[in-house]
Structures are given as structure tokens and as C-alpha cells.
């Protein structure tokens, strides 16, 4: 829904302009009401149809028709002068004695709220103001919106019944042919026409408005205790109604015009029964936003996600909890989901450029600016303990998710491992290791993860390796290596009881053990610095 024309509160037009526009709308509405067929208006009012639905059913509709006070006064003045019988629109919900037998008060802005209180607004502007105030109370930052309306099925039945009645009684008249040619407007669409413009003015300021499809939804859900097709007199009324329609060639009986107001009300009861107010639930929802970036894990006692075994926490914290605990309140979302390009073990640090991640914020009320995200980076990176750091935080669309998933399958990862071997390291070992390029290894599912992973064989590539000696030690060294994503590094070093072939131990011809491991780079074109 475009919101570029939204008017901010400090740019309202002068009072004389507003007054002139209101007078012009009233004049147009007066002309429309005066042009309506009096007999059809009398019949619809007799059926407890509200003026808004009368106009709609007779092919007349527009945003200017939504002021209840203007419509009732005009119907009383114009229609009352033309009708000989005692039929008045005031019999409908203007007095609170009953509700429209078609829309159940929806187009009169009357409803029961979630606290079971009866609410009635005089016009669309007042109703829109109520919705906007609720959104602001919940803290929503609105740059545009999409209006969604749900109504009970019984209202569609009511609408069809009234249109069928008009066709039966007035189908041969010239004015009705014009009605047939005009576009049929449902109760739902009429409500959208009535409140969209005032809601834009109340909800969206000009400074916040932006073009394109909005992610913010305003949902109005109307429900009724009446059941679709429910009747007052039961099955007998349905059967009687069917019999009234059997003696015509095209399946629709044409009325002879002798129906009284009482007969018309009986027809109405065949579908809707006694009209009651609808209950209304007003909800606001924004589609998820994704905040992407890269994280560094500086502790060997922090898991990537929350890890609980037998009600006991593993590690002192998790990357997921640290990031969500800082970013979720900033966006005022309901909850969030953490996604990362791969994972590292709890005892493995994530260093270097960091690991790409996405935080999916559900129903955020605020979309943070670049400045706020930069401030959040500083806050996380300077937090006590400094277990986790982040970089390059930004709001991305759902394509960021696709980019991360595609890159994850093809990415390369670099590591540095502290390794011990059962003999002294020799110079020829350094040459042997550094000479191996794009070496294929076959890895069976490691013993340590067999309880949660399928027993498969996987071919992986070790792109390159080199060794740094440690001064004063002949059996300890640093192994630098770059591998295909998904390679089990610990198992590549010690061989996992022969389940990884070849392994570093088999290449060097000795026992090899990995003591510490760090990820130093995740090579993906994803969430890099600008």
C-alpha cells in the first residue's frame, strides 16, 4: 500500500480548507441520497439495513459516505420526505436499539472489543484514530501498512440475500440494470475504502513514509456468534423459502410488488436472524526482519546455541543468547531465531573475520537504523566478559538468508590447531605437509557424533596445510590448514580409529592428537565490511 501521500500531524491543512471540503462532500452525499429509488430504500430500511449498506447495495459508495451522522441526517431529511410509510434509518444502530442486518455494525464502526465492551465510533476518522493510538501504544514504528480485514461468513450470506431480494423485486426496472452494471462492493472492501485514507494520515507521518510494499500489517478480525445460514424459524423457513422460488423458468421468482414490510423482514430472517454486533480483534504484525553480520567467539566455554543436557547447561553462555539478548530488545520483537553459516564446537574459538550469521526477528515493532546497529556493536563488543564480539551488523532482506545458505555449501574454512605427535617433528615433515594440495580425504561419521548423525561416508578436500614450529618444543606445533566446509578437523588430525583416511597421523606415520582448535576464517562473500 503506497503511503507517500500520508500527511504528518504538523502539516494539517487550514481549518477553512477542511470546512470547504466537508461542505462539498456533504453536498455530493445529498445529491447521491436524493437520487436513490425511494421504494427500494424503504424496503431495505424495513429490513434493518444501515444507510451505508443501502448506498452500497444500490451501487453508490465512496469514502465520503462513511460519516454516520451525515448519512443518518440526510436519510431522515431526504428519504423521509419521499416515503409515505413510517420507515426511518434511526431504527438501525444510531439509537442502539439494533444493528444492521447485513454488516452487523461493521460499516457503522460499532463492535464489541476484547474486554467485552461495546464501542461505537461516529465516523471513519475516529475509528482510524483508535487503531493508530493502539499501534502507537504498542510501540510500532510505521512507515507504511497493508490493511487486512476478516469478516464472518454470515455477513456474506446476508449480503447475498439482500442482493437477491432486490433482483427479485426490482430486476426489471431501469435503475436496477445500472446497479447490475456497477461493480459490486463487499462489506470488507467498503470498510477498506472508508478507513484507508484516514488511517494513513493518523498512522504514517510524511517523514517516515517510504515507497514499496510495506512489511507492516494492520489486521481487523471480526467474529460473530451467529452461524452461517442460521435461521430464526429453523428448517421450516428454509423449506418455505425454497418453495417460493420453484415456479419460475430461470430459477428466480420475481416479486409482484405487494410485499409488506413484515414479509420482507421474514425473508431477511431466513438468512441472518436477529442482527448482533460483531466482536473485533485489532492486531498489528510485521513480517520478520533479518539482521546479519559476523560473530567472533573468544571463549572455549561458550556454545553456539543454548545447550542443555539432563537439565544441566553446558558452557557458561551461548552466542545465540548473547546476541539475541542485545538485539531483540532493540527491535522490540516478540522472539527471534538464530541462523549461522555452519557451527564450531563449544571448545573451539571463532576468530579472524568471524562467522556469518542471521538473527531473524519475529514481529519487530522497530527496524533499527544503521546508527543504532553500530551502537549495538559497540555495546556487545565492550560487554563484561567479552565472550562474543560482532562486526558488520546490518538489516538485510530474506535474500540475505538465501545468500548465506548458498555460500555455506561451497565455502572454505581456515583453521589453526595446536597438535602433539608421538615423535619429534622433523624438517621433512614440514615439506611433506606443505606439498599436499587439494588432497581428498574420506571421513566416516565420527564416533563422537554417531548418536545424533547418520553413519555416512563423506569425501572432503584439504586445500592446503603448513606447519609452524613452537620454540622450545619438538613434539608440539601449530598446524594451519584450509578445508572444504563440513570437514571434521579433529578427526582429520587423530584419524578417529581409522575412520578418516588419510589423516595427519597416517601421513606423518605416528600418533597425532589435537589439543586446541581455532577457526580463523570463513571464506564467504557474506556480511563483509563495506
ZAMARGU-4260 file (C-alpha; in steps of 0.2 Angstrom, whole numbers, plus 5000, padded with zeros to 4 digits):
<rodrens>
0) 5000/5000/5000 | 5008/5016/4995 | 5010/5029/5009 | 5019/5043/5000 | 5004/5055/5002
5) 5002/5052/5020 | 5000/5069/5030 | 5010/5072/5046 | 5002/5079/5061 | 5011/5096/5059
10) 5006/5098/5041 | 4987/5098/5043 | 4978/5109/5030 | 4970/5125/5037 | 4953/5124/5045
15) 4944/5134/5031 | 4950/5122/5018 | 4944/5107/5029 | 4927/5115/5031 | 4925/5119/5012
20) 4930/5101/5008 | 4917/5094/5021 | 4904/5105/5014 | 4907/5099/4996 | 4907/5081/5002
25) 4890/5084/5011 | 4883/5092/4995 | 4889/5077/4985 | 4881/5065/4998 | 4865/5074/4997
30) 4864/5073/4978 | 4868/5054/4980 | 4854/5051/4993 | 4842/5061/4983 | 4845/5050/4968
35) 4841/5034/4976 | 4825/5024/4971 | 4813/5028/4986 | 4804/5011/4986 | 4820/5001/4986
40) 4827/5012/5000 | 4811/5009/5010 | 4812/4991/5008 | 4830/4990/5014 | 4827/5001/5029
45) 4812/4990/5033 | 4824/4975/5034 | 4835/4984/5046 | 4849/4988/5033 | 4860/5003/5038
50) 4862/5018/5027 | 4880/5013/5022 | 4874/4996/5016 | 4859/5004/5007 | 4871/5015/4997
55) 4882/5000/4994 | 4869/4988/4989 | 4862/5002/4977 | 4879/5004/4968 | 4883/5020/4977
60) 4899/5021/4988 | 4914/5031/4992 | 4925/5037/5007 | 4913/5052/5010 | 4899/5041/5014
65) 4906/5035/5030 | 4901/5048/5042 | 4887/5041/5051 | 4880/5057/5057 | 4879/5064/5040
70) 4871/5049/5032 | 4858/5047/5045 | 4853/5065/5045 | 4852/5065/5026 | 4842/5049/5025
75) 4830/5056/5038 | 4828/5073/5028 | 4828/5067/5010 | 4821/5049/5011 | 4809/5053/5025
80) 4801/5066/5014 | 4799/5054/4999 | 4792/5039/5009 | 4774/5038/5014 | 4776/5024/5027
85) 4785/5026/5044 | 4802/5019/5040 | 4817/5028/5047 | 4836/5024/5047 | 4836/5029/5065
90) 4828/5011/5068 | 4845/5004/5065 | 4860/5006/5077 | 4860/5025/5078 | 4849/5023/5093
95) 4857/5007/5100 | 4841/4998/5098 | 4848/4986/5084 | 4861/4983/5071 | 4862/4982/5053
100) 4855/4965/5047 | 4869/4965/5033 | 4885/4971/5041 | 4881/4969/5059 | 4888/4986/5063
105) 4904/4984/5054 | 4901/4999/5042 | 4895/5009/5057 | 4911/5007/5067 | 4901/4998/5081
110) 4908/4982/5089 | 4912/4973/5105 | 4931/4974/5110 | 4942/4961/5118 | 4936/4966/5135
115) 4918/4964/5130 | 4914/4982/5130 | 4903/4990/5117 | 4912/5003/5106 | 4905/5014/5094
120) 4914/5027/5083 | 4905/5041/5074 | 4915/5041/5058 | 4930/5033/5049 | 4942/5046/5056
125) 4938/5042/5074 | 4939/5023/5070 | 4956/5026/5062 | 4962/5037/5076 | 4958/5022/5088
130) 4968/5010/5078 | 4983/5022/5076 | 4983/5025/5095 | 4983/5006/5099 | 4998/5004/5087
135) 5007/5018/5095 | 5004/5011/5112 | 5012/4995/5107 | 5027/5005/5101 | 5026/5001/5082
140) 5037/5011/5071 | 5026/5013/5055 | 5032/5018/5038 | 5018/5011/5028 | 5005/4997/5031
145) 4994/4984/5022 | 4976/4983/5029 | 4969/4966/5031 | 4951/4963/5035 | 4942/4947/5040
150) 4923/4946/5042 | 4911/4932/5047 | 4904/4921/5033 | 4886/4926/5039 | 4889/4943/5033
155) 4892/4937/5015 | 4876/4927/5017 | 4867/4942/5022 | 4874/4952/5008 | 4869/4939/4995
160) 4851/4938/5002 | 4848/4957/5001 | 4855/4957/4983 | 4844/4943/4978 | 4829/4951/4986
165) 4832/4967/4976 | 4834/4957/4960 | 4818/4948/4963 | 4808/4963/4966 | 4816/4977/4955
170) 4826/4966/4942 | 4815/4974/4928 | 4817/4992/4932 | 4830/5003/4923 | 4839/5009/4939
175) 4842/4991/4944 | 4851/4987/4927 | 4863/5001/4931 | 4866/4993/4948 | 4870/4977/4940
180) 4882/4986/4928 | 4891/4994/4943 | 4905/4985/4952 | 4898/4975/4967 | 4906/4981/4983
185) 4908/4969/4998 | 4907/4974/5016 | 4925/4971/5018 | 4930/4981/5003 | 4919/4995/5008
190) 4927/4996/5026 | 4944/4997/5017 | 4939/5011/5006 | 4931/5020/5022 | 4947/5019/5033
195) 4962/5018/5022 | 4965/5036/5019 | 4962/5042/5037 | 4972/5028/5044 | 4987/5033/5033
200) 4985/5051/5040 | 4984/5045/5058 | 4997/5031/5057 | 5011/5036/5045 | 5020/5053/5045
205) 5027/5060/5030 | 5045/5059/5036 | 5043/5040/5040 | 5034/5036/5024 | 5043/5026/5011
210) 5038/5018/4994 | 5036/5000/4990 | 5027/4986/4998 | 5026/4988/5017 | 5030/4974/5029
215) 5018/4981/5042 | 5001/4973/5043 | 4985/4980/5052 | 4973/4966/5054 | 4955/4968/5059
220) 4946/4952/5063 | 4928/4952/5065 | 4919/4937/5073 | 4900/4934/5076 | 4891/4922/5087
225) 4879/4919/5073 | 4882/4904/5062 | 4882/4905/5043 | 4865/4901/5036 | 4857/4901/5053
230) 4838/4904/5053 | 4826/4911/5066 | 4812/4899/5062 | 4823/4883/5058 | 4821/4871/5044
235) 4803/4876/5040 | 4809/4893/5035 | 4822/4886/5023 | 4809/4874/5015 | 4797/4889/5013
240) 4810/4899/5005 | 4814/4886/4993 | 4796/4884/4988 | 4794/4902/4984 | 4807/4900/4971
245) 4801/4885/4961 | 4788/4892/4949 | 4799/4902/4938 | 4809/4897/4922 | 4826/4905/4927
250) 4825/4899/4945 | 4822/4916/4952 | 4805/4922/4957 | 4800/4940/4953 | 4790/4949/4966
255) 4774/4957/4961 | 4777/4972/4972 | 4764/4968/4985 | 4776/4963/4999 | 4774/4972/5015
260) 4787/4977/5027 | 4783/4962/5038 | 4785/4950/5024 | 4802/4957/5019 | 4808/4955/5037
265) 4803/4937/5037 | 4814/4935/5021 | 4828/4943/5030 | 4826/4931/5045 | 4828/4916/5033
270) 4846/4920/5032 | 4853/4931/5046 | 4841/4930/5060 | 4842/4944/5073 | 4857/4955/5069
275) 4870/4956/5083 | 4886/4966/5085 | 4902/4958/5079 | 4917/4956/5091 | 4933/4964/5084
280) 4951/4960/5087 | 4964/4973/5081 | 4981/4966/5078 | 4997/4973/5071 | 5010/4962/5064
285) 5026/4965/5054 | 5035/4952/5043 | 5051/4946/5050 | 5067/4956/5048 | 5084/4949/5046
290) 5099/4957/5055 | 5115/4950/5048 | 5133/4951/5052 | 5148/4941/5058 | 5152/4935/5076
295) 5168/4931/5084 | 5168/4918/5099 | 5183/4922/5110 | 5180/4908/5124 | 5182/4889/5124
300) 5167/4888/5136 | 5153/4896/5125 | 5142/4885/5114 | 5135/4892/5098 | 5117/4889/5103
305) 5109/4886/5120 | 5115/4868/5125 | 5106/4859/5139 | 5109/4840/5144 | 5099/4832/5158
310) 5093/4849/5164 | 5111/4855/5165 | 5118/4869/5155 | 5134/4865/5145 | 5146/4880/5145
315) 5144/4897/5153 | 5134/4905/5139 | 5130/4904/5120 | 5132/4915/5105 | 5113/4914/5102
320) 5108/4920/5119 | 5121/4934/5120 | 5116/4941/5103 | 5098/4939/5105 | 5098/4947/5122
325) 5105/4963/5115 | 5097/4964/5098 | 5079/4958/5101 | 5075/4972/5114 | 5082/4985/5101
330) 5069/4979/5088 | 5055/4976/5101 | 5051/4959/5093 | 5041/4945/5100 | 5055/4932/5098
335) 5070/4928/5087 | 5078/4914/5078 | 5097/4912/5076 | 5105/4906/5060 | 5123/4903/5056
340) 5134/4898/5042 | 5140/4882/5050 | 5145/4879/5068 | 5160/4876/5079 | 5162/4865/5094
345) 5160/4873/5111 | 5179/4871/5114 | 5183/4879/5098 | 5186/4898/5096 | 5179/4908/5081
350) 5192/4921/5076 | 5198/4931/5061 | 5184/4938/5050 | 5171/4929/5060 | 5156/4918/5056
355) 5141/4924/5046 | 5125/4924/5055 | 5107/4930/5054 | 5096/4934/5068 | 5078/4933/5062
360) 5067/4945/5072 | 5048/4940/5073 | 5035/4954/5073 | 5048/4968/5076 | 5040/4984/5081
365) 5055/4994/5076 | 5068/4992/5062 | 5084/4998/5068 | 5094/5011/5059 | 5112/5009/5054
370) 5117/5021/5068 | 5108/5010/5081 | 5116/4995/5075 | 5133/5002/5076 | 5129/5007/5094
375) 5124/4990/5097 | 5140/4983/5090 | 5150/4994/5102 | 5139/4988/5117 | 5141/4970/5113
380) 5159/4971/5110 | 5163/4981/5126 | 5152/4970/5137 | 5159/4962/5153 | 5167/4946/5150
385) 5169/4949/5131 | 5164/4931/5127 | 5157/4936/5110 | 5160/4950/5098 | 5151/4956/5082
390) 5155/4966/5066 | 5146/4972/5051 | 5129/4972/5058 | 5115/4977/5045 | 5097/4974/5041
395) 5095/4963/5026 | 5080/4956/5017 | 5076/4937/5015 | 5089/4937/5001 | 5102/4938/5014
400) 5096/4921/5020 | 5097/4913/5003 | 5115/4921/5001 | 5121/4913/5017 | 5114/4896/5013
405) 5121/4895/4995 | 5138/4901/5001 | 5138/4888/5016 | 5139/4873/5004 | 5153/4880/4994
410) 5163/4890/5007 | 5181/4886/5013 | 5186/4887/5031 | 5204/4891/5038 | 5210/4884/5055
415) 5224/4884/5066 | 5227/4869/5078 | 5239/4865/5092 | 5245/4847/5088 | 5255/4835/5098
420) 5264/4820/5089 | 5272/4805/5097 | 5289/4808/5090 | 5300/4823/5086 | 5295/4834/5072
425) 5307/4834/5058 | 5311/4847/5044 | 5305/4834/5031 | 5288/4833/5039 | 5286/4852/5036
430) 5290/4849/5017 | 5278/4834/5016 | 5263/4843/5024 | 5266/4859/5014 | 5267/4850/4997
435) 5249/4842/4999 | 5237/4852/4989 | 5218/4849/4987 | 5220/4832/4995 | 5204/4821/4996
440) 5200/4813/5012 | 5186/4800/5016 | 5178/4803/5033 | 5165/4791/5041 | 5154/4799/5053
445) 5164/4802/5069 | 5162/4791/5084 | 5158/4807/5095 | 5143/4812/5085 | 5136/4795/5079
450) 5122/4796/5092 | 5115/4811/5083 | 5122/4809/5065 | 5118/4796/5051 | 5133/4784/5048
455) 5139/4790/5031 | 5155/4792/5022 | 5159/4809/5016 | 5173/4815/5004 | 5181/4831/5009
460) 5195/4842/5002 | 5210/4848/5012 | 5215/4863/5001 | 5232/4867/5009 | 5242/4865/5025
465) 5258/4871/5033 | 5266/4869/5050 | 5274/4882/5062 | 5286/4876/5074 | 5285/4881/5093
470) 5301/4887/5100 | 5307/4875/5114 | 5296/4861/5109 | 5300/4846/5097 | 5283/4837/5098
475) 5271/4852/5098 | 5267/4863/5083 | 5254/4874/5075 | 5245/4867/5060 | 5237/4879/5048
480) 5225/4872/5036 | 5211/4877/5023 | 5197/4864/5020 | 5181/4862/5012 | 5166/4866/5023
485) 5160/4851/5033 | 5177/4843/5036 | 5179/4836/5053 | 5196/4844/5058 | 5199/4835/5075
490) 5196/4818/5066 | 5207/4823/5052 | 5221/4825/5064 | 5220/4809/5075 | 5211/4798/5062
495) 5196/4793/5073 | 5201/4775/5075 | 5205/4774/5056 | 5188/4781/5051 | 5196/4796/5042
500) 5208/4792/5028 | 5221/4799/5026 | 5224/4808/5042 | 5238/4819/5049 | 5244/4804/5059
505) 5244/4792/5045 | 5253/4805/5034 | 5267/4808/5047 | 5267/4789/5052 | 5264/4792/5070
510) 5251/4796/5083 | 5244/4813/5082 | 5232/4822/5094 | 5224/4839/5093 | 5225/4850/5109
515) 5216/4866/5104 | 5207/4872/5088 | 5203/4889/5082 | 5193/4894/5066 | 5202/4909/5058
520) 5192/4912/5043 | 5176/4908/5035 | 5178/4912/5016 | 5161/4918/5011 | 5155/4934/5002
525) 5143/4937/5015 | 5142/4952/5028 | 5159/4958/5024 | 5164/4976/5029 | 5159/4989/5016
</rodrens>
